[in-house]
């Protein structure tokens, strides 16, 4: 379930920056297929890829793990979350 939540969050964040899977994959040094698998919750990124994701998306690492609800699909985290 964590992989799926992470993938949904990554897909949402990528969309807010209007970046394609192909562009993001190239920027972080993975294949488009691997990035697609991460977004679908089938694979996990390496720590190095996580660092590059944060650089490209211009976000702190914790932002990748802010899950709003049970599905956390495409919403910003609940404002009540500390």
N, C-alpha and C positions, 0 to 999 in steps of 0.2 A: 504494500500500500504506500509506503514512503516513496518508492521510486515513481509511482504514478502521481502522487501529490507534487513531487519535485518536478516531474516532467510537465505537468499542467502549469505549474508556476513559471517554469522556464519559457514555455510556449507563450504565456500571457506577457511576460516581460519582453520577450523578443518582439511580440506584436506591438507593444507600446513604443518601441523604437523604430518600427517599420523596417525591420531587417528580415530578409528571407532566410530560410534554413541554409541555403547554399552560401550566402554571405557570412552568416555567423559561423558555420562550420569551417569555412576557409580562414576566418579570423582567429579561430581558436585552435586550428591545426588538427581537426578531425574530419572524417568524411561526412557528407550529407546524410548518408545512410545511418551512420553511428549517431549523429545528432537526432535524427528522426526516431531512432530506437530509444534514446534518452527521453525525448519528449513523450513517447508512448509508454514509458515506464518499463521498457524491456532491457535497458542497459543503464549503467551508472557512469558518470564522468569521473575521471581521475582528479586528484587534488590540483594538479597542474591545469587541467581543463577548467576546473572551478575558478581558479585564479584568473585565467584568461577570460572566462565568461564575465566575471565581475569587472574586469578592465574594459571590455568591449561594451558591455551594457551600462557602464558607469554607475555601478551600484555597490554597496557594501556586501560582503559575503552573507551576512544574516538575512538580507532581503530575499535571497534565493529560497530560504526556508520559512518564510512567513506564510503559513497556510490559514486561510480565512475560515473554512468550514470543513465539513467531512469530505467534500469532493475538491474543494479549493481550486476549482477549475480556472476561472478567469476573473476573479475579483481581487480587489485590493484587500489586504488584511483588515479585519474588523478594527475599527478605531478604538474599541474598548480594550484591545489586547495590549498589555503593558510592553 
